[in-house]
Amino acid sequence: MANDTAAIRPARAETPHTSSVEATVKEYYGQVLASTADLKTTACCTDAAPPAHIAAALARVHEEVKDRYYGCGSPIPPALEGATVLDLGCGSGRDAYVLSQLVGPTGKVIGIDMTDGQLEVARRHLDWHATEFGYANVDFRQGYIEDLATAGIADGSVDLVVSNCVLNLSPDKPRVFTEVFRVLKPGGELYVSDVFADRRLPAALLEDPVLVGECLAGALYTEDFRRILDRAGCPDARTVSSAPLALGDPAIERKIGFAAFTSRTVRAFKLPLEDRCEDYGQVAVYHGTLAEHPHAFDLDNHHRFHTGKPMLVCGNTADMLSATRYARHFTVTGDKSTHHGLFPCVPSEQDGAARSESGSGCC
Ligand SMILES: C[S@@+](CC[C@H](N)C(=O)[O-])C[C@H]1O[C@@H](n2cnc3c(N)ncnc32)[C@H](O)[C@@H]1O
């Protein structure tokens, strides 16, 4: 099936820009960097402490894998048992080995990366982790995130696509998102951490090897990200968390310090959503059954569902909670037969907006 799909899809587009960025990235992650400590800025690294269950899973990941970690967030949502997960730009495999434990023996994790040096580290420790976990459910594949068909990922075959500080490095981001929504099952989730910018950066900086490698030159302008996702079929992506990035390095600050960068975690679902949040009078109640979230579940940075507390939600939020793998953790009442107008929303770009603690949600 994957090969049939590959046959009808155009080959991955090669332009001077894409091949130059690809070469720069391969060299940076394959040769220039030997460990996390070699990074010049904090863009490609996470400083926030992970939640306890992820810290426990990390403690069982091989040290060499962790030494080559270049992620910028924690793209690991809950409710993973038995899921098939695809990690785009898996690098040395840190997140893949954490996910391996969270999906368990009935789940599966596929990591894709184009850089041999990174994959060598990831693959070298496959047997070590299989012994440590008591099962083997991880598969690392050499490939491009713009062309998942060639990497053997079939249409509608994946429950969750994750990615940690990789999308910014792609020279063809629209194609990546088209591929993501092709491989996701209906109701599947995209959950990514990456670097975003508050503007489109000048062309002269887009191929600067250090700025590319440090995840800055290709950082997605937030509005372009919204447009690309919309064209790929998702008009309502949700920001889960967002924090400003300090560049730190003086030379880099001089080159690119006019722009503001943020490290964000974003989720999006493969669902037939509307482009605005509409009010159908639907109500969602969280059961408190996600193991690590007994008291409340944050769908995004302005939807906190307290256990047992009914919350009025828009039609899109209702679908995210009732037509995805989160469905068994929620009761969503009402349907879309009666429309009450536009739902009162907090625009998704108002990061840091107060969470809705009232009975009324916002989208
Ligand atoms: C900043 S590192 C992050 C690695 C890993 N996610 C982590 O958290 O450690 C970026 C990784 O993405 C890979 N990569 C970048 N662009 C890619 C592409 N177009 N296709 C496949 N892999 C890519 C690089 O080879 C590198 O391993």
The ligand as a Tripos MOL2 file, in Angstrom:
@<TRIPOS>MOLECULE
LIG
   27    29     1     0     0
SMALL
NO_CHARGES

@<TRIPOS>ATOM
      1 C1         17.2290   19.5180   16.3550 C.3       1 LIG1
      2 S1         17.4600   17.8180   15.9320 S.3       1 LIG1
      3 C2         16.2150   17.0650   16.9410 C.3       1 LIG1
      4 C3         16.3780   15.5780   17.0410 C.3       1 LIG1
      5 C4         15.4040   14.8680   17.9870 C.3       1 LIG1
      6 N1         14.0200   15.1340   17.6510 N.3       1 LIG1
      7 C5         15.6980   15.2310   19.4170 C.2       1 LIG1
      8 O1         14.7830   15.7410   20.0850 O.co2     1 LIG1
      9 O2         16.8160   15.0170   19.8600 O.co2     1 LIG1
     10 C6         16.7840   17.7170   14.3100 C.3       1 LIG1
     11 C7         16.7950   16.3400   13.6830 C.3       1 LIG1
     12 O3         15.9270   16.3630   12.5680 O.3       1 LIG1
     13 C8         16.5280   15.7040   11.4670 C.3       1 LIG1
     14 N2         15.9770   16.3050   10.2410 N.ar      1 LIG1
     15 C9         16.0020   17.6080    9.9090 C.ar      1 LIG1
     16 N3         15.3630   17.8150    8.7410 N.ar      1 LIG1
     17 C10        14.9060   16.6050    8.3410 C.ar      1 LIG1
     18 C11        14.1720   16.1620    7.2080 C.ar      1 LIG1
     19 N4         13.7960   17.0290    6.2780 N.pl3     1 LIG1
     20 N5         13.8690   14.8520    7.1140 N.ar      1 LIG1
     21 C12        14.2850   13.9780    8.0670 C.ar      1 LIG1
     22 N6         14.9920   14.3380    9.1500 N.ar      1 LIG1
     23 C13        15.2920   15.6410    9.2970 C.ar      1 LIG1
     24 C14        18.0130   15.9690   11.6520 C.3       1 LIG1
     25 O4         18.7660   14.9880   10.9920 O.3       1 LIG1
     26 C15        18.1540   15.9150   13.1640 C.3       1 LIG1
     27 O5         18.4370   14.6150   13.6140 O.3       1 LIG1
@<TRIPOS>BOND
     1     1     2 1
     2     2     3 1
     3     2    10 1
     4     3     4 1
     5     4     5 1
     6     5     6 1
     7     5     7 1
     8     7     8 2
     9     7     9 1
    10    10    11 1
    11    11    12 1
    12    11    26 1
    13    12    13 1
    14    13    14 1
    15    13    24 1
    16    14    15 ar
    17    14    23 ar
    18    15    16 ar
    19    16    17 ar
    20    17    18 ar
    21    17    23 ar
    22    18    19 1
    23    18    20 ar
    24    20    21 ar
    25    21    22 ar
    26    22    23 ar
    27    24    25 1
    28    24    26 1
    29    26    27 1
@<TRIPOS>SUBSTRUCTURE
     1 LIG1         1 GROUP 0 **** ****
